[in-house]
Amino acid sequence: MSTEYTGGGDPRRTIELLWGVPGPPRRGPKPKLTVAEVVTTAMRLADHDGLDAVTMRRVADELSVAPMSIYTYVPGRAELIDLMLDTAHGELTAELPDTGWRDAITAVAEDQWRLYHRHPWLLQITAGRPPLGPNTFAKYERELTALDELDLDDLELDAVVTLVTGFVHGAARGSVDAVRLVRRSGLTDAEWWARSAPVLGEIPRADAANFPRASRVGSAAGEAHNAASDPEHHFRFGLACILDGVEQLVERR
């Protein structure tokens, strides 16, 4: 799978498309499609076949229009990627609880965790230059709102948001990759271990006497998760540790 980068298209036209600003008037018949229909089709393709499958020609084929006509709606694939990401951010709508900042930012993180699992192709996109669209702005506003009660300056608030969202991205990637591995190998983790353990037992150097800690902890984790690891457990544990650190930062003030 390739990595895509946001912000690679024409900045003016991308921003206009993100905010629904119409382009220059054109001659000819009334457009058959809308930009939203093009974006929705591209997202559906990405959900089914992955982001690499999203080409301007493939989107045009799905919409039953001539390949060149699709460019009258979106200038190119770079702009389309930005539109897809901003549209996906519009799905982040979980209510923020009023029971404290920890519950609020946890709700934000869990909402994003679910989004990545609905649209795994989002994990292929590196948003170093985030789409400057309404849904991406609303996403950032909501993340900051969750931290309203914290006594942090603006740079610290931005850093906490970056820390949490970056962690969710990494944890979700591990979770999605685990699902893909099962699909690709045809074996669940339990089935893989059932095949591997007897072979490992035949190797004297691989016993618990040589690796006491790895053997003890690995066995405990395997029994608890019935797998080599549990991505959702690691996500929740890691998020709690991060929030503990933020809490200590605030308390030191």
C-alpha positions as YAML, in Angstrom:
chain: A
units: angstrom
residues:
- id: 1
  name: MET
  ca: [0.00, 0.00, 0.00]
- id: 2
  name: SER
  ca: [1.26, 3.42, -0.91]
- id: 3
  name: THR
  ca: [1.26, 6.45, 1.39]
- id: 4
  name: GLU
  ca: [-0.67, 9.49, 0.28]
- id: 5
  name: TYR
  ca: [-0.04, 13.07, 1.39]
- id: 6
  name: THR
  ca: [-2.57, 15.81, 1.80]
- id: 7
  name: GLY
  ca: [-1.99, 19.31, 0.51]
- id: 8
  name: GLY
  ca: [-0.58, 18.18, -2.82]
- id: 9
  name: GLY
  ca: [-3.16, 19.85, -5.02]
- id: 10
  name: ASP
  ca: [-3.81, 23.42, -6.04]
- id: 11
  name: PRO
  ca: [-4.38, 25.27, -2.72]
- id: 12
  name: ARG
  ca: [-6.96, 27.74, -4.01]
- id: 13
  name: ARG
  ca: [-9.13, 25.25, -5.83]
- id: 14
  name: THR
  ca: [-8.84, 22.70, -3.03]
- id: 15
  name: ILE
  ca: [-10.05, 25.20, -0.42]
- id: 16
  name: GLU
  ca: [-12.86, 26.36, -2.70]
- id: 17
  name: LEU
  ca: [-14.02, 22.76, -3.16]
- id: 18
  name: LEU
  ca: [-13.78, 22.02, 0.56]
- id: 19
  name: TRP
  ca: [-15.99, 24.99, 1.40]
- id: 20
  name: GLY
  ca: [-18.38, 24.59, -1.53]
- id: 21
  name: VAL
  ca: [-17.27, 27.72, -3.37]
- id: 22
  name: PRO
  ca: [-18.37, 27.35, -7.00]
- id: 23
  name: GLY
  ca: [-15.75, 27.46, -9.69]
- id: 24
  name: PRO
  ca: [-15.82, 29.83, -12.65]
- id: 25
  name: PRO
  ca: [-18.96, 29.59, -14.80]
- id: 26
  name: ARG
  ca: [-18.70, 27.23, -17.75]
- id: 27
  name: ARG
  ca: [-20.57, 26.76, -20.96]
- id: 28
  name: GLY
  ca: [-22.43, 23.65, -21.95]
- id: 29
  name: PRO
  ca: [-25.10, 21.47, -20.40]
- id: 30
  name: LYS
  ca: [-25.91, 21.41, -16.71]
- id: 31
  name: PRO
  ca: [-23.52, 19.14, -14.77]
- id: 32
  name: LYS
  ca: [-24.84, 15.60, -14.24]
- id: 33
  name: LEU
  ca: [-23.03, 15.14, -10.93]
- id: 34
  name: THR
  ca: [-22.02, 17.01, -7.79]
- id: 35
  name: VAL
  ca: [-18.62, 17.16, -6.11]
- id: 36
  name: ALA
  ca: [-20.17, 15.35, -3.13]
- id: 37
  name: GLU
  ca: [-21.20, 12.44, -5.35]
- id: 38
  name: VAL
  ca: [-17.67, 12.16, -6.73]
- id: 39
  name: VAL
  ca: [-16.19, 12.16, -3.22]
- id: 40
  name: THR
  ca: [-18.72, 9.66, -1.88]
- id: 41
  name: THR
  ca: [-17.99, 7.31, -4.77]
- id: 42
  name: ALA
  ca: [-14.25, 7.59, -4.19]
- id: 43
  name: MET
  ca: [-14.71, 6.81, -0.49]
- id: 44
  name: ARG
  ca: [-16.84, 3.79, -1.30]
- id: 45
  name: LEU
  ca: [-14.13, 2.52, -3.64]
- id: 46
  name: ALA
  ca: [-11.48, 3.05, -0.97]
- id: 47
  name: ASP
  ca: [-13.58, 1.20, 1.63]
- id: 48
  name: HIS
  ca: [-13.97, -1.78, -0.67]
- id: 49
  name: ASP
  ca: [-10.66, -1.96, -2.56]
- id: 50
  name: GLY
  ca: [-8.26, 0.31, -0.70]
- id: 51
  name: LEU
  ca: [-6.96, 3.78, -1.42]
- id: 52
  name: ASP
  ca: [-4.72, 2.61, -4.26]
- id: 53
  name: ALA
  ca: [-7.86, 1.68, -6.21]
- id: 54
  name: VAL
  ca: [-9.04, 5.29, -6.21]
- id: 55
  name: THR
  ca: [-8.06, 6.73, -9.57]
- id: 56
  name: MET
  ca: [-9.86, 9.39, -11.53]
- id: 57
  name: ARG
  ca: [-10.64, 6.85, -14.26]
- id: 58
  name: ARG
  ca: [-12.02, 4.32, -11.78]
- id: 59
  name: VAL
  ca: [-14.21, 6.94, -10.12]
- id: 60
  name: ALA
  ca: [-15.49, 8.01, -13.54]
- id: 61
  name: ASP
  ca: [-16.29, 4.40, -14.42]
- id: 62
  name: GLU
  ca: [-18.21, 3.94, -11.18]
- id: 63
  name: LEU
  ca: [-20.25, 7.05, -11.97]
- id: 64
  name: SER
  ca: [-20.76, 6.05, -15.63]
- id: 65
  name: VAL
  ca: [-19.23, 9.22, -17.02]
- id: 66
  name: ALA
  ca: [-16.37, 9.80, -19.45]
- id: 67
  name: PRO
  ca: [-12.96, 9.77, -17.71]
- id: 68
  name: MET
  ca: [-12.12, 13.32, -18.74]
- id: 69
  name: SER
  ca: [-15.43, 14.71, -17.53]
- id: 70
  name: ILE
  ca: [-14.59, 13.84, -13.91]
- id: 71
  name: TYR
  ca: [-11.95, 16.59, -13.98]
- id: 72
  name: THR
  ca: [-14.69, 19.19, -14.37]
- id: 73
  name: TYR
  ca: [-15.71, 18.40, -10.81]
- id: 74
  name: VAL
  ca: [-12.35, 17.75, -9.13]
- id: 75
  name: PRO
  ca: [-9.08, 18.92, -10.73]
- id: 76
  name: GLY
  ca: [-7.11, 15.80, -9.82]
- id: 77
  name: ARG
  ca: [-6.46, 12.98, -7.39]
- id: 78
  name: ALA
  ca: [-4.54, 15.19, -4.94]
- id: 79
  name: GLU
  ca: [-7.55, 17.43, -4.42]
- id: 80
  name: LEU
  ca: [-9.80, 14.37, -4.21]
- id: 81
  name: ILE
  ca: [-7.71, 12.91, -1.37]
- id: 82
  name: ASP
  ca: [-8.15, 16.13, 0.64]
- id: 83
  name: LEU
  ca: [-11.90, 16.09, 0.01]
- id: 84
  name: MET
  ca: [-12.16, 12.44, 1.07]
- id: 85
  name: LEU
  ca: [-10.29, 13.07, 4.32]
- id: 86
  name: ASP
  ca: [-12.30, 16.15, 5.22]
- id: 87
  name: THR
  ca: [-15.55, 14.31, 4.45]
- id: 88
  name: ALA
  ca: [-14.50, 11.42, 6.68]
- id: 89
  name: HIS
  ca: [-13.79, 13.88, 9.49]
- id: 90
  name: GLY
  ca: [-17.44, 14.89, 9.24]
- id: 91
  name: GLU
  ca: [-18.34, 11.49, 10.72]
- id: 92
  name: LEU
  ca: [-16.71, 12.41, 14.04]
- id: 93
  name: THR
  ca: [-19.86, 13.35, 15.87]
- id: 94
  name: ALA
  ca: [-19.85, 11.52, 19.24]
- id: 95
  name: GLU
  ca: [-21.13, 13.69, 22.09]
- id: 96
  name: LEU
  ca: [-18.57, 15.05, 24.53]
- id: 97
  name: PRO
  ca: [-19.52, 14.01, 28.06]
- id: 98
  name: ASP
  ca: [-19.66, 16.71, 30.72]
- id: 99
  name: THR
  ca: [-18.01, 14.52, 33.36]
- id: 100
  name: GLY
  ca: [-14.53, 15.98, 33.06]
- id: 101
  name: TRP
  ca: [-11.75, 16.44, 30.53]
- id: 102
  name: ARG
  ca: [-10.52, 12.83, 30.73]
- id: 103
  name: ASP
  ca: [-13.90, 11.45, 29.72]
- id: 104
  name: ALA
  ca: [-14.22, 14.11, 27.01]
- id: 105
  name: ILE
  ca: [-10.85, 13.47, 25.33]
- id: 106
  name: THR
  ca: [-11.40, 9.71, 25.71]
- id: 107
  name: ALA
  ca: [-14.66, 10.09, 23.78]
- id: 108
  name: VAL
  ca: [-12.75, 11.98, 21.09]
- id: 109
  name: ALA
  ca: [-10.11, 9.23, 20.89]
- id: 110
  name: GLU
  ca: [-12.66, 6.41, 20.78]
- id: 111
  name: ASP
  ca: [-14.61, 8.21, 18.06]
- id: 112
  name: GLN
  ca: [-11.44, 8.44, 15.95]
- id: 113
  name: TRP
  ca: [-10.58, 4.79, 16.70]
- id: 114
  name: ARG
  ca: [-13.94, 3.73, 15.27]
- id: 115
  name: LEU
  ca: [-13.50, 6.00, 12.25]
- id: 116
  name: TYR
  ca: [-10.18, 4.36, 11.33]
- id: 117
  name: HIS
  ca: [-11.82, 0.94, 11.53]
- id: 118
  name: ARG
  ca: [-14.70, 2.04, 9.32]
- id: 119
  name: HIS
  ca: [-12.32, 3.55, 6.78]
- id: 120
  name: PRO
  ca: [-8.91, 1.79, 7.07]
- id: 121
  name: TRP
  ca: [-7.64, 3.70, 4.03]
- id: 122
  name: LEU
  ca: [-7.41, 6.80, 6.25]
- id: 123
  name: LEU
  ca: [-4.32, 5.20, 7.78]
- id: 124
  name: GLN
  ca: [-2.56, 5.51, 4.41]
- id: 125
  name: ILE
  ca: [-2.93, 9.29, 4.42]
- id: 126
  name: THR
  ca: [-0.30, 11.49, 6.00]
- id: 127
  name: ALA
  ca: [-1.90, 14.82, 6.82]
- id: 128
  name: GLY
  ca: [1.19, 16.94, 7.37]
- id: 129
  name: ARG
  ca: [-0.76, 19.71, 5.68]
- id: 130
  name: PRO
  ca: [-4.29, 18.97, 6.88]
- id: 131
  name: PRO
  ca: [-7.23, 19.76, 4.60]
- id: 132
  name: LEU
  ca: [-8.34, 23.30, 5.37]
- id: 133
  name: GLY
  ca: [-11.98, 22.31, 5.27]
- id: 134
  name: PRO
  ca: [-14.97, 22.71, 7.58]
- id: 135
  name: ASN
  ca: [-14.97, 19.17, 8.96]
- id: 136
  name: THR
  ca: [-11.25, 19.20, 9.71]
- id: 137
  name: PHE
  ca: [-11.62, 22.57, 11.44]
- id: 138
  name: ALA
  ca: [-14.56, 21.17, 13.44]
- id: 139
  name: LYS
  ca: [-12.49, 18.12, 14.38]
- id: 140
  name: TYR
  ca: [-9.69, 20.27, 15.80]
- id: 141
  name: GLU
  ca: [-12.16, 22.57, 17.55]
- id: 142
  name: ARG
  ca: [-13.79, 19.58, 19.20]
- id: 143
  name: GLU
  ca: [-10.47, 18.12, 20.32]
- id: 144
  name: LEU
  ca: [-9.53, 21.42, 21.94]
- id: 145
  name: THR
  ca: [-12.99, 21.82, 23.49]
- id: 146
  name: ALA
  ca: [-12.50, 18.48, 25.26]
- id: 147
  name: LEU
  ca: [-9.51, 20.03, 27.07]
- id: 148
  name: ASP
  ca: [-11.20, 23.31, 28.02]
- id: 149
  name: GLU
  ca: [-10.92, 22.84, 31.77]
- id: 150
  name: LEU
  ca: [-7.17, 22.21, 31.72]
- id: 151
  name: ASP
  ca: [-4.81, 24.97, 32.79]
- id: 152
  name: LEU
  ca: [-2.55, 24.73, 29.75]
- id: 153
  name: ASP
  ca: [-1.34, 27.38, 27.33]
- id: 154
  name: ASP
  ca: [-2.20, 27.23, 23.64]
- id: 155
  name: LEU
  ca: [1.00, 25.48, 22.57]
- id: 156
  name: GLU
  ca: [0.52, 22.85, 25.26]
- id: 157
  name: LEU
  ca: [-3.09, 22.28, 24.23]
- id: 158
  name: ASP
  ca: [-2.02, 21.78, 20.63]
- id: 159
  name: ALA
  ca: [0.72, 19.39, 21.76]
- id: 160
  name: VAL
  ca: [-1.71, 17.31, 23.85]
- id: 161
  name: VAL
  ca: [-4.13, 17.05, 20.93]
- id: 162
  name: THR
  ca: [-1.28, 16.02, 18.63]
- id: 163
  name: LEU
  ca: [-0.07, 13.45, 21.17]
- id: 164
  name: VAL
  ca: [-3.51, 11.87, 21.61]
- id: 165
  name: THR
  ca: [-4.50, 11.83, 17.95]
- id: 166
  name: GLY
  ca: [-1.08, 10.53, 16.91]
- id: 167
  name: PHE
  ca: [-1.38, 7.71, 19.44]
- id: 168
  name: VAL
  ca: [-4.86, 6.78, 18.17]
- id: 169
  name: HIS
  ca: [-3.55, 6.72, 14.59]
- id: 170
  name: GLY
  ca: [-0.69, 4.39, 15.51]
- id: 171
  name: ALA
  ca: [-2.84, 2.12, 17.66]
- id: 172
  name: ALA
  ca: [-5.51, 1.87, 14.98]
- id: 173
  name: ARG
  ca: [-2.89, 0.99, 12.37]
- id: 174
  name: GLY
  ca: [-1.75, -1.93, 14.53]
- id: 175
  name: SER
  ca: [-5.34, -3.08, 14.97]
- id: 176
  name: VAL
  ca: [-6.19, -2.86, 11.27]
- id: 177
  name: ASP
  ca: [-2.93, -4.61, 10.33]
- id: 178
  name: ALA
  ca: [-3.79, -7.46, 12.72]
- id: 179
  name: VAL
  ca: [-7.12, -7.97, 10.96]
- id: 180
  name: ARG
  ca: [-5.42, -7.90, 7.56]
- id: 181
  name: LEU
  ca: [-2.85, -10.45, 8.72]
- id: 182
  name: VAL
  ca: [-5.57, -12.91, 9.72]
- id: 183
  name: ARG
  ca: [-7.29, -12.42, 6.37]
- id: 184
  name: ARG
  ca: [-4.08, -12.76, 4.38]
- id: 185
  name: SER
  ca: [-2.65, -15.76, 6.27]
- id: 186
  name: GLY
  ca: [-5.94, -17.58, 6.71]
- id: 187
  name: LEU
  ca: [-5.03, -18.25, 10.36]
- id: 188
  name: THR
  ca: [-6.29, -16.69, 13.55]
- id: 189
  name: ASP
  ca: [-3.71, -15.89, 16.21]
- id: 190
  name: ALA
  ca: [-4.85, -18.93, 18.20]
- id: 191
  name: GLU
  ca: [-4.46, -21.18, 15.17]
- id: 192
  name: TRP
  ca: [-1.03, -19.72, 14.40]
- id: 193
  name: TRP
  ca: [0.14, -20.33, 17.96]
- id: 194
  name: ALA
  ca: [-1.26, -23.87, 17.98]
- id: 195
  name: ARG
  ca: [0.98, -24.62, 15.00]
- id: 196
  name: SER
  ca: [4.01, -22.72, 16.25]
- id: 197
  name: ALA
  ca: [4.17, -23.77, 19.90]
- id: 198
  name: PRO
  ca: [4.95, -27.48, 19.32]
- id: 199
  name: VAL
  ca: [7.80, -26.57, 16.96]
- id: 200
  name: LEU
  ca: [9.18, -24.06, 19.43]
- id: 201
  name: GLY
  ca: [9.02, -26.71, 22.15]
- id: 202
  name: GLU
  ca: [11.41, -28.87, 20.18]
- id: 203
  name: ILE
  ca: [14.17, -26.24, 20.48]
- id: 204
  name: PRO
  ca: [15.92, -26.49, 23.88]
- id: 205
  name: ARG
  ca: [17.38, -22.97, 23.73]
- id: 206
  name: ALA
  ca: [13.88, -21.50, 23.43]
- id: 207
  name: ASP
  ca: [12.72, -22.66, 26.85]
- id: 208
  name: ALA
  ca: [11.67, -20.60, 29.87]
- id: 209
  name: ALA
  ca: [15.02, -21.12, 31.60]
- id: 210
  name: ASN
  ca: [16.73, -18.99, 28.96]
- id: 211
  name: PHE
  ca: [13.96, -16.40, 28.60]
- id: 212
  name: PRO
  ca: [12.21, -16.34, 31.98]
- id: 213
  name: ARG
  ca: [10.65, -12.90, 31.73]
- id: 214
  name: ALA
  ca: [9.58, -13.25, 28.11]
- id: 215
  name: SER
  ca: [8.10, -16.65, 28.87]
- id: 216
  name: ARG
  ca: [6.21, -15.49, 31.96]
- id: 217
  name: VAL
  ca: [4.84, -12.24, 30.56]
- id: 218
  name: GLY
  ca: [4.16, -13.67, 27.12]
- id: 219
  name: SER
  ca: [2.22, -16.57, 28.58]
- id: 220
  name: ALA
  ca: [0.17, -14.25, 30.80]
- id: 221
  name: ALA
  ca: [-0.66, -11.94, 27.89]
- id: 222
  name: GLY
  ca: [-1.48, -14.86, 25.60]
- id: 223
  name: GLU
  ca: [-3.87, -16.36, 28.14]
- id: 224
  name: ALA
  ca: [-5.54, -13.02, 28.80]
- id: 225
  name: HIS
  ca: [-5.97, -12.09, 25.14]
- id: 226
  name: ASN
  ca: [-6.17, -15.56, 23.56]
- id: 227
  name: ALA
  ca: [-3.79, -14.07, 21.01]
- id: 228
  name: ALA
  ca: [-0.29, -12.67, 20.72]
- id: 229
  name: SER
  ca: [-1.76, -9.27, 21.55]
- id: 230
  name: ASP
  ca: [-5.06, -7.41, 21.86]
- id: 231
  name: PRO
  ca: [-4.93, -4.10, 19.94]
- id: 232
  name: GLU
  ca: [-8.01, -2.68, 21.64]
- id: 233
  name: HIS
  ca: [-6.61, -3.44, 25.11]
- id: 234
  name: HIS
  ca: [-3.32, -1.78, 24.17]
- id: 235
  name: PHE
  ca: [-5.23, 1.22, 22.78]
- id: 236
  name: ARG
  ca: [-7.17, 1.77, 26.00]
- id: 237
  name: PHE
  ca: [-4.18, 1.10, 28.26]
- id: 238
  name: GLY
  ca: [-1.92, 3.42, 26.28]
- id: 239
  name: LEU
  ca: [-4.51, 6.18, 26.16]
- id: 240
  name: ALA
  ca: [-4.97, 5.99, 29.95]
- id: 241
  name: CYS
  ca: [-1.21, 6.28, 30.44]
- id: 242
  name: ILE
  ca: [-1.04, 9.34, 28.20]
- id: 243
  name: LEU
  ca: [-3.89, 11.01, 30.08]
- id: 244
  name: ASP
  ca: [-2.21, 10.18, 33.39]
- id: 245
  name: GLY
  ca: [0.84, 12.05, 32.13]
- id: 246
  name: VAL
  ca: [-1.24, 15.06, 31.09]
- id: 247
  name: GLU
  ca: [-2.90, 15.05, 34.50]
- id: 248
  name: GLN
  ca: [0.47, 15.09, 36.24]
- id: 249
  name: LEU
  ca: [1.60, 17.96, 34.02]
- id: 250
  name: VAL
  ca: [-1.40, 20.01, 35.10]
- id: 251
  name: GLU
  ca: [-1.05, 19.07, 38.79]
- id: 252
  name: ARG
  ca: [2.59, 20.21, 38.85]
- id: 253
  name: ARG
  ca: [1.31, 23.74, 38.15]
...
